[in-house]
Amino acid sequence: DCKSQYGPCGAALEEKIKKSEGLSLRGAKGTLGSLLKNEVGIEDFSIQYKIPDRLVVDVILTKPKFALKKEGQPQFVLIDKEGIALRWEDSTNLPFIETDGGVPNVGEIAQSREIFALNLMYDVFSAYEIQMGKITDDSLVIDMEGGLTVLFPLEGDKDVLTGSLALILAKLKLHPQDSRINVREIDLRFKNPVLR
């Protein structure tokens, strides 16, 4: 049996654990210990013997911060705060970015531009509860509420970029609906933000 803090272990981990079936108690415990020690995405684990002949494995999975999704692919790869791909999932409540490029395999580190975009997406998610962004043409594109689109560069100072967005949105909300310009796009890729 294998459990994590989120419930039963994933199918991939269960499959690896099944390889220790049929071994002696000591052999199975040793095999599981070395397997779990080297497994990406496992922070800690314990193995307990349960009478009559069962080993119970409890794992603490590394907490993901965000996710990446390849365009047209149904699954998400969960990424930790360091940018390391932890595991594949069918769904997520984390902020995520869809990309037309490749996504890292489990154990690999995402590209620096993807990590920058994911951190931006995380900040936007925290402030405005927008869960999804998309990397297209060297830009992070986020569709906000009310039909507003925001374009971010894939490098720079994320605090300046998110601060600029907050300031622009606050200024737009400050003016009465009938007197303000109809802004559909905020482009933060330039030194001076462009409103269209």
N, C-alpha and C positions, 0 to 999 in steps of 0.2 A: 504494500500500500504506500502511496506517495501523496503527501498533502503540502500545500504552500499556504501562505497567509491569505491568498485569494481563493482557496478552495482546492479541488483536486489538481494535481500536476497536469501539465499539457501533454498531448499525445506524443510529441517528440521525446520528451523526457521519460515518459512511461515506457516507451519503446526501448530506450537505452537501459533503463532499470531492469527490464525483463531479461536482459542478457545474463544477469546474475542468478536467474532461477536455475535450480538443479545443482548448484554448487553447495559445498558444505557451509555451515554457518559462518565460520571464520573466513572462508574464501569469498563468500558473498559479501560479507561486511567489508573486507579489504578491497574487493572490486568496486563496490558502490562508493567507498570512501575516495578512491583515486579518481573515479569517474566524476563525482560531484565536485571534487576539489578543482578539477580542470574545466568544468562546465561554465561557459559564458552566461552571465545573468544570474548566477547563484551567489548570493552574498554569504550565506552560512547554511549549515545543515546539521541534522542529528539523525542517527540511526539507532533504533531501539528494537530489542528482541521481545516478541509477544508469544506467550505460550499458546499453542504447542509448537508451531514451526513457522512463525511469520516474522518478517522484518518490517518495521514501520519506518518510513523515511519522511522526515519533516524538513522542508527547505524554506529558506527565506530568500525570495527573489529580489534582485536589484530593482529598485523603483524606477520605472521609465518616466521621463519628463514630457516627451512629445513623440510624434510618430511621423513616418514618411510613407507615402503611397505612390507607386508607379502608376502613371495614367493608364487606364484601361485594365488594371489589375485589381481584383477584389480585396486582397489582403493588405494589411499594414505591417510595417516593421517598426517595432517600438524601440525608441532611442533613449539612452540615459543622458544625464546632464553633461557628460564628457563627450558625447557624440558617438558612443559605441552602440551598435545594433545588438539588442538583447534577444528578441524573439519575434516570431510572426504571430499575428492575431487576425481573426476575421472581422472584428469591429473594435472601436476604441472611443472612449470619452475624452481622450487627450486632444490638445490642439495638434493639428496635422497639416502637412503640406503635400500637395500632389505635384509630382514632377514628371516631365516627359523624358528625363534622363534616367540612368540606372539608379537603383537604391543599393545600399551596402548589404552584404550578406551578414548573417549572424556572426558576431565577433569582430567584424570590420568596423572601421571608423568612417563616419560620413565625411564628405568633402567639407572644407572650411566654409564655402559659400552656403552650403546647406545648413551647417550648424548655425551660421549667422542668421539665416532666414528663419530657422526653427526658434531661435531665441527671440527674434522680433515677433514671430507668430505667438509665442508664449505670452509676451508682454501685451499684445493686442487682445489675446484671449482673456487675460487677467483683467484688463480694463474695460473691454467692450463685449465680452462673451461671444466673440466671433471665433468659431472653431477651425475653419478651413481657409487655407491660402493656396496659391498655385505659383510655381516658378515657371515663368515663360520669358524668353528673350532677355536673359540676365536681369530679371526683375522679379520681385515678390509681389503678386497681385492679390489683394484682399478685397472681397465684395462685402461692404458694410451694409447696415440696415438702411432702408430708404433708397436703395439703388445707387449708393455712392461707392465708387471704386477708388482704392488707394494703391499707388505704385511705390514700392520701396526699392532702393538699390540693394545689391547683395554684398555690400561692404560699407564700412563707415562706422560711425558711433551710434549704436542702437538707442542709447538714451536720448541723444539729440533728435533722432528720427521719431521716436515715440512721443517725445515732448513737443516736437513740431506738430505732429498729428493732433495731439490733445489741444494745443493752442488754437490751431485752425478750426477744429470742430467746436471749441468753445466760442470763438468769434462768430462762426456761422450761426450758432444757436442764439447768440446774443441779440441779433437783429430780428425784427418782426418778419414773419413769413412773406408779407407782401412787398417789403422793401429790400430784401436781400436778393443777390443774384442766384440763379439756379445752378448750383455747382453739382456736377455729376462725377467729377474725377479730381483727385488730389494726387499730384505727381511729386514725390519727394526725392527723385533721383538727381535733381540739380541743386546747385548751391542755394538758389532761391526757389521755394516751392511754387509749382504751377497749378493754378485752379482752372479747370475747364468746365 
